[in-house]
Amino acid sequence: MIRRHFLSGLGIAGAAGSRLPAADGCGCALAPQAAMSGPVGAAALHSVGTKVRITGVKVFGVSLTPDSDRPYVFVKIETNQGVVGWGEATLEGKAGAVIACVDDFKEFLTGADPMLVEHHWQSMYVHSFYRAGPVMGSAMSGIDQALWDIRGKLLGMPVYKLLGGPSDPAGVRGYYHVRAGTPEALQKLRDQAKSLGVTCVKTGIPLYYEWIETNTKINRAVKHMQMMRENLGPDIDIGVDFHAKTSPSVAAILIKEVEPLNLLFVEEPCPPENVKAMARIARRSTTPIATGERAVAHFSCRELIELGVIDILQCDINHVGGITALWKAGAIAEASGISMAPHACEGPIGGLATVHVDAATPNFLVQEICSGIEPETKEKVWEEWLGFPAMRMVKGKFPLPTKPGLGFDLTEDALKRYPFGGTRPMARVFHDDGSVAEW
């Protein structure tokens, strides 16, 4: 696009008034709204906006394998200036529902100015009336990322610079997942990590746990964590994800037992909706507690922070509400001395978007990617799509994109090789007696 044409397109449009439709007698519904060229309420913002307009909102389901339980959901927003934005709305086990929700939000956006990111976030969240759960939160996340991508491209800057970053031009510290279960394999992984400058990894605990568990199972979990520390050595930070598989009583025992291992954190020691139980666990141990990947909107982090339950907040940019919500959650956490270690176990767009927020977050600790030391098939596909090795660390850090927006180019044609295979449920795990197990 020719620069002078773009600049003329950013000119301020004429102001126009708008009027709220009359409410019915009980105040619980509004009168039908007349057809408009843009979303309801958009006219009131003409005097502060630009002439750039959203002309289309597309959503794509992308399955790397036909049976994947987390097919990617990508959002593309088009504008009358030819600038497009991409975002990710992947939600494990609920891809079809998120795709439908993104489609529902089209009328919130089509004809509107994409630069007014905060306004659109508020409208989607508030005007849906029922507060966002994971489906709506993920749909909003993909849309919000795409709007920020457009914003950065129109202003000619990477998103992290719009947010006030970077804190470290070399990138943001990250960790890989441990794909090893024997002393020999762990020692090899330790040597690989050191050669790559990787200073942090994450593992899990074996088996599934009843509310009150046997000493045998508890001992096995403790020995697993001890084996990790013994063979990875003292110089690599280790996070351990309990994945809410443990009840508060079991988690409290495990965390106390592994205090000498000096873990970086224990993640989701019990189901995250049980905030007071998690607080009880935290009081019994000096090991830092991390949670937040299932949080939707920054509002949902308030109780965790106010009650002093956690040391590390792990919101996922594809579920919490995009860049806007992750940035706000980080600011709330900073005020209480809590660090940010965002979750990222979906596709490359959300991962890259998270890196932008990390780079401008003063209380950032470390960034996850659900990959091992060795690149996997999915990462070869990501490189095929984006033209560079997305979410691969260099000297222990994820490099910062230098292009405007989120820093990548993507075409619809690149996604066609991986057609949507439909929604697939996540794993369903049961105890021996048939009762439902957390995993």
C-alpha positions as a Markdown table, in Angstrom:
| # | Residue | x | y | z |
|---|---|---|---|---|
| 1 | Met | 0.0 | 0.0 | 0.0 |
| 2 | Ile | 1.3 | 3.5 | -0.9 |
| 3 | Arg | 2.1 | 5.4 | 2.3 |
| 4 | Arg | 0.3 | 8.6 | 1.4 |
| 5 | His | -2.8 | 6.7 | 0.6 |
| 6 | Phe | -2.7 | 5.0 | 3.9 |
| 7 | Leu | -2.2 | 8.3 | 5.8 |
| 8 | Ser | -5.1 | 9.8 | 4.1 |
| 9 | Gly | -7.2 | 6.8 | 5.1 |
| 10 | Leu | -6.4 | 7.5 | 8.7 |
| 11 | Gly | -8.0 | 10.9 | 8.6 |
| 12 | Ile | -10.7 | 11.7 | 11.1 |
| 13 | Ala | -14.2 | 10.9 | 9.9 |
| 14 | Gly | -17.1 | 13.3 | 10.5 |
| 15 | Ala | -18.9 | 13.1 | 13.8 |
| 16 | Ala | -22.4 | 11.7 | 14.1 |
| 17 | Gly | -24.7 | 11.4 | 17.0 |
| 18 | Ser | -26.4 | 8.2 | 18.2 |
| 19 | Arg | -29.3 | 7.5 | 20.6 |
| 20 | Leu | -29.9 | 4.6 | 22.8 |
| 21 | Pro | -33.1 | 2.7 | 21.9 |
| 22 | Ala | -35.9 | 2.8 | 24.4 |
| 23 | Ala | -36.0 | 0.0 | 27.0 |
| 24 | Asp | -39.1 | -2.0 | 27.7 |
| 25 | Gly | -41.0 | -1.8 | 31.0 |
| 26 | Cys | -38.8 | -4.2 | 33.0 |
| 27 | Gly | -35.5 | -2.9 | 31.6 |
| 28 | Cys | -34.4 | -6.4 | 30.6 |
| 29 | Ala | -34.6 | -5.9 | 26.8 |
| 30 | Leu | -34.2 | -3.2 | 24.2 |
| 31 | Ala | -36.3 | -2.2 | 21.3 |
| 32 | Pro | -35.3 | -3.5 | 17.9 |
| 33 | Gln | -32.4 | -1.5 | 16.4 |
| 34 | Ala | -32.5 | 0.0 | 13.0 |
| 35 | Ala | -30.1 | -1.2 | 10.4 |
| 36 | Met | -26.8 | 0.8 | 10.5 |
| 37 | Ser | -23.6 | 0.9 | 8.4 |
| 38 | Gly | -21.5 | 0.0 | 11.5 |
| 39 | Pro | -22.0 | -1.5 | 14.9 |
| 40 | Val | -24.5 | 0.2 | 17.3 |
| 41 | Gly | -22.8 | 3.1 | 19.1 |
| 42 | Ala | -20.0 | 3.4 | 16.5 |
| 43 | Ala | -21.3 | 6.8 | 15.3 |
| 44 | Ala | -20.5 | 8.4 | 18.6 |
| 45 | Leu | -16.8 | 7.5 | 18.2 |
| 46 | His | -16.3 | 9.0 | 14.7 |
| 47 | Ser | -14.8 | 12.2 | 16.0 |
| 48 | Val | -12.0 | 10.3 | 17.8 |
| 49 | Gly | -11.4 | 7.4 | 15.4 |
| 50 | Thr | -10.0 | 6.9 | 11.9 |
| 51 | Lys | -11.4 | 6.2 | 8.5 |
| 52 | Val | -10.1 | 2.6 | 8.6 |
| 53 | Arg | -13.0 | 0.2 | 8.8 |
| 54 | Ile | -13.3 | -3.5 | 9.4 |
| 55 | Thr | -14.8 | -5.1 | 6.3 |
| 56 | Gly | -14.7 | -8.7 | 7.2 |
| 57 | Val | -14.1 | -11.2 | 10.0 |
| 58 | Lys | -13.1 | -14.7 | 9.1 |
| 59 | Val | -12.5 | -17.7 | 11.3 |
| 60 | Phe | -10.7 | -20.9 | 10.4 |
| 61 | Gly | -10.5 | -24.3 | 12.0 |
| 62 | Val | -7.2 | -25.9 | 11.3 |
| 63 | Ser | -6.4 | -29.5 | 12.2 |
| 64 | Leu | -2.8 | -30.7 | 12.0 |
| 65 | Thr | -4.2 | -34.3 | 12.4 |
| 66 | Pro | -7.8 | -35.4 | 11.9 |
| 67 | Asp | -8.2 | -36.6 | 15.4 |
| 68 | Ser | -6.6 | -33.6 | 17.2 |
| 69 | Asp | -8.4 | -32.5 | 20.4 |
| 70 | Arg | -7.1 | -29.0 | 20.0 |
| 71 | Pro | -7.5 | -28.0 | 16.3 |
| 72 | Tyr | -6.3 | -24.4 | 16.0 |
| 73 | Val | -8.9 | -21.7 | 15.6 |
| 74 | Phe | -7.5 | -18.7 | 13.8 |
| 75 | Val | -9.2 | -15.3 | 13.3 |
| 76 | Lys | -8.6 | -13.0 | 10.4 |
| 77 | Ile | -9.9 | -9.4 | 10.4 |
| 78 | Glu | -9.9 | -7.5 | 7.1 |
| 79 | Thr | -10.0 | -3.7 | 6.6 |
| 80 | Asn | -10.8 | -1.2 | 3.8 |
| 81 | Gln | -7.1 | -0.2 | 3.8 |
| 82 | Gly | -6.0 | -3.7 | 2.8 |
| 83 | Val | -4.3 | -4.3 | 6.2 |
| 84 | Val | -5.3 | -7.5 | 7.9 |
| 85 | Gly | -4.9 | -8.8 | 11.4 |
| 86 | Trp | -4.5 | -12.4 | 12.7 |
| 87 | Gly | -5.4 | -13.8 | 16.1 |
| 88 | Glu | -5.8 | -17.2 | 17.8 |
| 89 | Ala | -8.9 | -18.4 | 19.5 |
| 90 | Thr | -7.9 | -22.1 | 20.0 |
| 91 | Leu | -9.9 | -23.8 | 22.8 |
| 92 | Glu | -9.1 | -27.4 | 23.6 |
| 93 | Gly | -12.1 | -29.7 | 23.0 |
| 94 | Lys | -14.5 | -26.9 | 22.0 |
| 95 | Ala | -13.2 | -25.7 | 18.6 |
| 96 | Gly | -16.7 | -25.7 | 16.9 |
| 97 | Ala | -18.3 | -23.7 | 19.7 |
| 98 | Val | -15.5 | -21.0 | 19.5 |
| 99 | Ile | -15.9 | -20.8 | 15.7 |
| 100 | Ala | -19.6 | -20.2 | 16.1 |
| 101 | Cys | -18.9 | -17.6 | 18.8 |
| 102 | Val | -16.5 | -15.6 | 16.6 |
| 103 | Asp | -19.2 | -15.6 | 13.9 |
| 104 | Asp | -21.7 | -14.2 | 16.5 |
| 105 | Phe | -19.3 | -11.3 | 17.2 |
| 106 | Lys | -19.1 | -10.2 | 13.5 |
| 107 | Glu | -21.8 | -7.7 | 13.9 |
| 108 | Phe | -19.9 | -6.1 | 16.8 |
| 109 | Leu | -17.1 | -5.4 | 14.5 |
| 110 | Thr | -18.0 | -5.1 | 10.8 |
| 111 | Gly | -18.0 | -1.4 | 9.8 |
| 112 | Ala | -16.2 | -0.3 | 12.9 |
| 113 | Asp | -12.8 | 1.3 | 13.4 |
| 114 | Pro | -10.2 | -1.5 | 14.3 |
| 115 | Met | -8.0 | 1.0 | 16.2 |
| 116 | Leu | -10.5 | 1.3 | 19.1 |
| 117 | Val | -9.4 | -2.0 | 20.6 |
| 118 | Glu | -10.4 | -1.3 | 24.2 |
| 119 | His | -13.9 | -0.2 | 23.1 |
| 120 | His | -14.4 | -3.5 | 21.1 |
| 121 | Trp | -13.2 | -5.6 | 24.1 |
| 122 | Gln | -15.6 | -3.9 | 26.4 |
| 123 | Ser | -18.5 | -4.2 | 24.0 |
| 124 | Met | -18.0 | -7.9 | 23.4 |
| 125 | Tyr | -17.7 | -8.6 | 27.1 |
| 126 | Val | -20.4 | -6.3 | 28.5 |
| 127 | His | -23.0 | -6.5 | 25.7 |
| 128 | Ser | -23.0 | -10.3 | 25.8 |
| 129 | Phe | -24.7 | -9.7 | 29.2 |
| 130 | Tyr | -23.8 | -13.2 | 30.5 |
| 131 | Arg | -20.1 | -13.0 | 31.5 |
| 132 | Ala | -17.6 | -14.8 | 29.5 |
| 133 | Gly | -16.7 | -18.4 | 30.0 |
| 134 | Pro | -14.0 | -20.3 | 28.1 |
| 135 | Val | -15.8 | -20.3 | 24.8 |
| 136 | Met | -16.6 | -16.6 | 24.7 |
| 137 | Gly | -13.3 | -15.8 | 26.3 |
| 138 | Ser | -11.4 | -17.6 | 23.6 |
| 139 | Ala | -13.5 | -16.0 | 20.8 |
| 140 | Met | -12.7 | -12.6 | 22.3 |
| 141 | Ser | -9.1 | -13.5 | 22.6 |
| 142 | Gly | -8.7 | -14.3 | 18.9 |
| 143 | Ile | -10.5 | -11.1 | 17.8 |
| 144 | Asp | -8.5 | -9.0 | 20.3 |
| 145 | Gln | -5.2 | -10.3 | 19.1 |
| 146 | Ala | -6.2 | -9.6 | 15.5 |
| 147 | Leu | -7.1 | -6.0 | 16.4 |
| 148 | Trp | -3.8 | -5.4 | 18.0 |
| 149 | Asp | -2.0 | -6.9 | 15.0 |
| 150 | Ile | -3.8 | -4.4 | 12.8 |
| 151 | Arg | -3.1 | -1.6 | 15.3 |
| 152 | Gly | 0.6 | -2.3 | 15.2 |
| 153 | Lys | 0.7 | -2.6 | 11.4 |
| 154 | Leu | -1.2 | 0.7 | 10.9 |
| 155 | Leu | 1.2 | 2.5 | 13.3 |
| 156 | Gly | 4.3 | 0.7 | 11.9 |
| 157 | Met | 5.4 | -0.8 | 15.2 |
| 158 | Pro | 5.6 | -4.2 | 16.9 |
| 159 | Val | 2.9 | -4.6 | 19.5 |
| 160 | Tyr | 5.4 | -4.8 | 22.3 |
| 161 | Lys | 6.5 | -1.3 | 21.5 |
| 162 | Leu | 2.9 | -0.1 | 21.6 |
| 163 | Leu | 2.8 | -1.6 | 25.1 |
| 164 | Gly | 6.0 | 0.2 | 26.3 |
| 165 | Gly | 8.5 | -2.5 | 25.7 |
| 166 | Pro | 10.9 | -4.1 | 25.3 |
| 167 | Ser | 12.3 | -4.7 | 28.8 |
| 168 | Asp | 15.1 | -6.9 | 27.2 |
| 169 | Pro | 15.9 | -6.6 | 23.5 |
| 170 | Ala | 17.4 | -10.2 | 23.5 |
| 171 | Gly | 13.9 | -11.5 | 24.0 |
| 172 | Val | 11.9 | -13.2 | 26.8 |
| 173 | Arg | 13.0 | -16.1 | 28.9 |
| 174 | Gly | 11.2 | -19.4 | 28.2 |
| 175 | Tyr | 10.9 | -23.0 | 29.1 |
| 176 | Tyr | 10.3 | -26.3 | 27.3 |
| 177 | His | 8.5 | -29.3 | 28.6 |
| 178 | Val | 10.4 | -32.4 | 29.8 |
| 179 | Arg | 10.1 | -35.3 | 27.4 |
| 180 | Ala | 12.2 | -37.8 | 29.5 |
| 181 | Gly | 11.5 | -40.2 | 32.3 |
| 182 | Thr | 14.7 | -42.0 | 33.1 |
| 183 | Pro | 17.9 | -40.8 | 34.7 |
| 184 | Glu | 19.9 | -41.3 | 31.5 |
| 185 | Ala | 17.3 | -39.4 | 29.4 |
| 186 | Leu | 17.2 | -36.6 | 31.9 |
| 187 | Gln | 21.0 | -36.2 | 31.9 |
| 188 | Lys | 21.0 | -36.0 | 28.2 |
| 189 | Leu | 18.2 | -33.4 | 28.3 |
| 190 | Arg | 20.2 | -31.4 | 30.9 |
| 191 | Asp | 23.2 | -31.3 | 28.6 |
| 192 | Gln | 21.1 | -30.3 | 25.6 |
| 193 | Ala | 19.5 | -27.5 | 27.6 |
| 194 | Lys | 22.8 | -26.1 | 28.8 |
| 195 | Ser | 24.2 | -26.1 | 25.2 |
| 196 | Leu | 21.1 | -24.1 | 24.1 |
| 197 | Gly | 21.2 | -21.8 | 27.0 |
| 198 | Val | 17.8 | -23.1 | 28.3 |
| 199 | Thr | 17.6 | -22.4 | 32.0 |
| 200 | Cys | 14.1 | -23.7 | 32.9 |
| 201 | Val | 11.9 | -26.7 | 32.1 |
| 202 | Lys | 8.5 | -28.0 | 33.3 |
| 203 | Thr | 7.4 | -31.5 | 34.1 |
| 204 | Gly | 4.3 | -33.2 | 35.6 |
| 205 | Ile | 3.5 | -35.8 | 38.2 |
| 206 | Pro | 2.6 | -39.4 | 37.3 |
| 207 | Leu | -0.8 | -41.1 | 37.8 |
| 208 | Tyr | -4.2 | -39.8 | 38.9 |
| 209 | Tyr | -5.2 | -39.1 | 42.5 |
| 210 | Glu | -8.2 | -39.8 | 44.7 |
| 211 | Trp | -9.3 | -37.2 | 47.3 |
| 212 | Ile | -7.4 | -39.2 | 50.0 |
| 213 | Glu | -4.6 | -41.1 | 48.4 |
| 214 | Thr | -2.4 | -44.1 | 49.3 |
| 215 | Asn | 1.1 | -43.7 | 50.6 |
| 216 | Thr | 2.4 | -45.7 | 47.6 |
| 217 | Lys | 1.1 | -43.2 | 45.1 |
| 218 | Ile | 2.3 | -40.2 | 47.1 |
| 219 | Asn | 5.8 | -41.7 | 47.4 |
| 220 | Arg | 5.9 | -42.4 | 43.6 |
| 221 | Ala | 5.1 | -38.7 | 42.9 |
| 222 | Val | 7.7 | -37.5 | 45.3 |
| 223 | Lys | 10.4 | -39.8 | 43.9 |
| 224 | His | 9.5 | -38.7 | 40.4 |
| 225 | Met | 10.2 | -35.0 | 41.4 |
| 226 | Gln | 13.3 | -36.0 | 43.2 |
| 227 | Met | 14.6 | -37.8 | 40.2 |
| 228 | Met | 14.0 | -34.7 | 38.1 |
| 229 | Arg | 16.1 | -32.5 | 40.4 |
| 230 | Glu | 18.9 | -35.1 | 40.9 |
| 231 | Asn | 19.4 | -35.6 | 37.1 |
| 232 | Leu | 18.7 | -32.1 | 35.8 |
| 233 | Gly | 21.0 | -30.6 | 38.4 |
| 234 | Pro | 20.8 | -27.5 | 40.5 |
| 235 | Asp | 21.3 | -24.9 | 37.7 |
| 236 | Ile | 18.0 | -25.6 | 35.8 |
| 237 | Asp | 14.8 | -24.2 | 37.2 |
| 238 | Ile | 12.0 | -26.8 | 37.4 |
| 239 | Gly | 8.3 | -26.1 | 37.4 |
| 240 | Val | 6.0 | -29.0 | 38.3 |
| 241 | Asp | 2.4 | -29.0 | 37.0 |
| 242 | Phe | 0.0 | -30.9 | 39.2 |
| 243 | His | -2.7 | -30.1 | 36.6 |
| 244 | Ala | -5.3 | -30.1 | 39.4 |
| 245 | Lys | -5.0 | -33.9 | 39.6 |
| 246 | Thr | -4.5 | -33.7 | 43.3 |
| 247 | Ser | -7.0 | -32.8 | 46.0 |
| 248 | Pro | -6.0 | -30.1 | 48.6 |
| 249 | Ser | -5.1 | -32.8 | 51.1 |
| 250 | Val | -2.8 | -34.7 | 48.7 |
| 251 | Ala | -1.3 | -31.6 | 47.3 |
| 252 | Ala | -0.4 | -30.2 | 50.7 |
| 253 | Ile | 1.5 | -33.4 | 51.5 |
| 254 | Leu | 3.4 | -33.5 | 48.2 |
| 255 | Ile | 4.4 | -29.8 | 48.3 |
| 256 | Lys | 5.7 | -30.2 | 51.8 |
| 257 | Glu | 7.7 | -33.2 | 50.9 |
| 258 | Val | 9.4 | -31.6 | 47.9 |
| 259 | Glu | 10.4 | -28.3 | 49.6 |
| 260 | Pro | 14.1 | -29.3 | 49.6 |
| 261 | Leu | 14.0 | -29.5 | 45.8 |
| 262 | Asn | 13.8 | -25.7 | 45.4 |
| 263 | Leu | 11.2 | -25.9 | 42.6 |
| 264 | Leu | 10.5 | -22.8 | 40.6 |
| 265 | Phe | 6.8 | -23.4 | 41.2 |
| 266 | Val | 4.1 | -26.0 | 41.6 |
| 267 | Glu | 1.2 | -25.4 | 39.2 |
| 268 | Glu | -2.5 | -26.0 | 39.8 |
| 269 | Pro | -2.1 | -28.0 | 43.0 |
| 270 | Cys | -5.9 | -28.3 | 43.2 |
| 271 | Pro | -8.8 | -27.4 | 40.9 |
| 272 | Pro | -8.5 | -23.6 | 40.4 |
| 273 | Glu | -12.1 | -22.8 | 41.2 |
| 274 | Asn | -11.4 | -23.8 | 44.8 |
| 275 | Val | -9.5 | -20.6 | 45.7 |
| 276 | Lys | -9.7 | -21.0 | 49.5 |
| 277 | Ala | -8.4 | -24.6 | 49.3 |
| 278 | Met | -5.5 | -23.4 | 47.2 |
| 279 | Ala | -4.8 | -20.7 | 49.8 |
| 280 | Arg | -4.7 | -23.4 | 52.5 |
| 281 | Ile | -2.1 | -25.3 | 50.4 |
| 282 | Ala | 0.0 | -22.2 | 49.9 |
| 283 | Arg | 0.1 | -21.5 | 53.7 |
| 284 | Arg | 1.7 | -24.9 | 54.3 |
| 285 | Ser | 4.7 | -24.5 | 52.0 |
| 286 | Thr | 7.4 | -22.2 | 50.9 |
| 287 | Thr | 7.3 | -23.5 | 47.3 |
| 288 | Pro | 5.8 | -20.9 | 45.0 |
| 289 | Ile | 2.3 | -21.6 | 43.8 |
| 290 | Ala | 1.2 | -20.9 | 40.2 |
| 291 | Thr | -2.2 | -21.0 | 38.5 |
| 292 | Gly | -4.4 | -19.1 | 36.1 |
| 293 | Glu | -4.3 | -20.9 | 32.7 |
| 294 | Arg | -8.1 | -21.4 | 33.0 |
| 295 | Ala | -8.9 | -17.8 | 34.0 |
| 296 | Val | -11.2 | -15.9 | 31.7 |
| 297 | Ala | -10.9 | -12.1 | 31.7 |
| 298 | His | -8.7 | -10.2 | 34.1 |
| 299 | Phe | -11.6 | -9.9 | 36.5 |
| 300 | Ser | -11.3 | -13.6 | 37.3 |
| 301 | Cys | -7.8 | -13.2 | 38.7 |
| 302 | Arg | -8.8 | -10.7 | 41.4 |
| 303 | Glu | -9.7 | -13.2 | 44.1 |
| 304 | Leu | -6.5 | -15.2 | 43.6 |
| 305 | Ile | -4.5 | -12.0 | 43.9 |
| 306 | Glu | -6.4 | -10.4 | 46.8 |
| 307 | Leu | -6.3 | -13.5 | 49.0 |
| 308 | Gly | -2.6 | -13.9 | 48.5 |
| 309 | Val | -3.1 | -17.4 | 47.1 |
| 310 | Ile | -0.5 | -17.4 | 44.4 |
| 311 | Asp | 3.0 | -16.3 | 43.6 |
| 312 | Ile | 2.8 | -16.7 | 39.9 |
| 313 | Leu | -0.1 | -16.0 | 37.5 |
| 314 | Gln | -0.3 | -18.0 | 34.3 |
| 315 | Cys | -3.1 | -16.6 | 32.2 |
| 316 | Asp | -3.4 | -17.9 | 28.6 |
| 317 | Ile | -3.7 | -15.3 | 25.9 |
| 318 | Asn | -6.0 | -17.5 | 23.9 |
| 319 | His | -8.6 | -17.9 | 26.7 |
| 320 | Val | -8.3 | -14.9 | 29.1 |
| 321 | Gly | -9.4 | -12.3 | 26.5 |
| 322 | Gly | -6.4 | -11.7 | 24.3 |
| 323 | Ile | -3.6 | -9.1 | 24.6 |
| 324 | Thr | -6.0 | -6.6 | 26.3 |
| 325 | Ala | -6.9 | -8.9 | 29.2 |
| 326 | Leu | -3.4 | -10.4 | 29.6 |
| 327 | Trp | -1.9 | -7.0 | 29.9 |
| 328 | Lys | -4.4 | -5.9 | 32.5 |
| 329 | Ala | -4.0 | -9.1 | 34.5 |
| 330 | Gly | -0.3 | -8.5 | 34.5 |
| 331 | Ala | -0.8 | -5.0 | 35.8 |
| 332 | Ile | -3.1 | -6.2 | 38.6 |
| 333 | Ala | -0.5 | -8.8 | 39.6 |
| 334 | Glu | 2.4 | -6.4 | 39.6 |
| 335 | Ala | 0.6 | -4.2 | 42.1 |
| 336 | Ser | 0.6 | -7.2 | 44.5 |
| 337 | Gly | 4.1 | -8.4 | 43.9 |
| 338 | Ile | 3.0 | -11.4 | 41.8 |
| 339 | Ser | 5.0 | -12.6 | 38.8 |
| 340 | Met | 3.6 | -13.5 | 35.3 |
| 341 | Ala | 4.4 | -16.8 | 33.6 |
| 342 | Pro | 1.8 | -17.1 | 30.8 |
| 343 | His | 0.5 | -20.4 | 29.7 |
| 344 | Ala | 0.8 | -21.3 | 26.0 |
| 345 | Cys | -0.1 | -24.8 | 24.8 |
| 346 | Glu | -2.0 | -24.1 | 21.5 |
| 347 | Gly | -0.8 | -22.6 | 18.2 |
| 348 | Pro | 1.9 | -20.2 | 17.1 |
| 349 | Ile | -0.2 | -17.0 | 16.8 |
| 350 | Gly | -1.2 | -17.0 | 20.4 |
| 351 | Gly | 2.4 | -17.9 | 21.4 |
| 352 | Leu | 3.8 | -15.0 | 19.5 |
| 353 | Ala | 1.2 | -12.6 | 20.8 |
| 354 | Thr | 2.1 | -13.6 | 24.3 |
| 355 | Val | 5.8 | -12.8 | 23.7 |
| 356 | His | 4.8 | -9.2 | 22.8 |
| 357 | Val | 3.0 | -8.8 | 26.2 |
| 358 | Asp | 5.9 | -10.5 | 28.0 |
| 359 | Ala | 8.4 | -8.1 | 26.5 |
| 360 | Ala | 6.6 | -5.1 | 28.1 |
| 361 | Thr | 5.6 | -6.7 | 31.4 |
| 362 | Pro | 7.8 | -5.6 | 34.3 |
| 363 | Asn | 6.8 | -8.5 | 36.5 |
| 364 | Phe | 7.3 | -11.1 | 33.8 |
| 365 | Leu | 9.1 | -14.3 | 34.9 |
| 366 | Val | 9.1 | -17.0 | 32.2 |
| 367 | Gln | 7.1 | -18.0 | 29.1 |
| 368 | Glu | 5.8 | -21.5 | 28.5 |
| 369 | Ile | 5.6 | -23.3 | 25.2 |
| 370 | Cys | 4.2 | -26.9 | 25.1 |
| 371 | Ser | 7.2 | -28.3 | 23.2 |
| 372 | Gly | 10.3 | -30.2 | 24.0 |
| 373 | Ile | 14.0 | -29.4 | 23.5 |
| 374 | Glu | 13.8 | -31.1 | 20.1 |
| 375 | Pro | 11.4 | -29.4 | 17.6 |
| 376 | Glu | 8.3 | -31.4 | 16.9 |
| 377 | Thr | 6.2 | -31.9 | 13.7 |
| 378 | Lys | 3.9 | -29.0 | 14.7 |
| 379 | Glu | 6.8 | -26.6 | 14.8 |
| 380 | Lys | 7.9 | -27.6 | 11.3 |
| 381 | Val | 4.3 | -26.7 | 10.2 |
| 382 | Trp | 4.5 | -23.4 | 12.0 |
| 383 | Glu | 7.7 | -22.5 | 10.2 |
| 384 | Glu | 6.1 | -23.5 | 6.9 |
| 385 | Trp | 3.2 | -21.1 | 7.6 |
| 386 | Leu | 5.1 | -18.2 | 9.0 |
| 387 | Gly | 8.5 | -18.4 | 7.3 |
| 388 | Phe | 10.6 | -18.6 | 10.5 |
| 389 | Pro | 10.9 | -21.0 | 13.5 |
| 390 | Ala | 8.2 | -19.6 | 15.6 |
| 391 | Met | 8.4 | -20.2 | 19.4 |
| 392 | Arg | 11.9 | -21.7 | 19.3 |
| 393 | Met | 14.3 | -20.2 | 21.8 |
| 394 | Val | 17.7 | -18.7 | 21.0 |
| 395 | Lys | 20.1 | -18.8 | 24.0 |
| 396 | Gly | 17.2 | -19.6 | 26.3 |
| 397 | Lys | 15.0 | -16.8 | 25.1 |
| 398 | Phe | 12.1 | -16.4 | 22.6 |
| 399 | Pro | 13.3 | -13.7 | 20.1 |
| 400 | Leu | 11.2 | -10.6 | 19.7 |
| 401 | Pro | 9.6 | -10.1 | 16.3 |
| 402 | Thr | 10.8 | -7.0 | 14.4 |
| 403 | Lys | 7.9 | -6.5 | 11.9 |
| 404 | Pro | 4.9 | -4.3 | 12.7 |
| 405 | Gly | 2.0 | -5.8 | 14.5 |
| 406 | Leu | 2.4 | -9.3 | 15.8 |
| 407 | Gly | 5.4 | -9.7 | 13.4 |
| 408 | Phe | 4.4 | -12.4 | 10.9 |
| 409 | Asp | 2.7 | -12.9 | 7.6 |
| 410 | Leu | 0.2 | -15.6 | 7.0 |
| 411 | Thr | -2.1 | -16.5 | 4.1 |
| 412 | Glu | -5.3 | -18.4 | 3.9 |
| 413 | Asp | -3.8 | -20.7 | 1.3 |
| 414 | Ala | -1.1 | -21.9 | 3.8 |
| 415 | Leu | -3.9 | -23.2 | 6.1 |
| 416 | Lys | -5.7 | -25.2 | 3.4 |
| 417 | Arg | -3.4 | -28.2 | 3.6 |
| 418 | Tyr | -4.7 | -28.8 | 7.1 |
| 419 | Pro | -8.6 | -28.7 | 6.9 |
| 420 | Phe | -10.7 | -28.6 | 10.0 |
| 421 | Gly | -11.3 | -32.1 | 11.2 |
| 422 | Gly | -14.1 | -31.1 | 13.6 |
| 423 | Thr | -14.3 | -30.7 | 17.3 |
| 424 | Arg | -12.8 | -33.6 | 19.3 |
| 425 | Pro | -13.2 | -34.0 | 23.1 |
| 426 | Met | -10.2 | -33.8 | 25.4 |
| 427 | Ala | -9.1 | -36.9 | 27.3 |
| 428 | Arg | -11.6 | -38.3 | 29.7 |
| 429 | Val | -9.9 | -40.0 | 32.6 |
| 430 | Phe | -11.6 | -42.2 | 35.3 |
| 431 | His | -10.5 | -43.9 | 38.5 |
| 432 | Asp | -10.7 | -47.7 | 38.9 |
| 433 | Asp | -14.1 | -47.4 | 40.4 |
| 434 | Gly | -15.4 | -45.5 | 37.5 |
| 435 | Ser | -15.5 | -42.1 | 39.2 |
| 436 | Val | -14.3 | -39.1 | 37.2 |
| 437 | Ala | -10.7 | -38.2 | 37.7 |
| 438 | Glu | -9.1 | -34.7 | 37.3 |
| 439 | Trp | -6.2 | -34.6 | 34.8 |
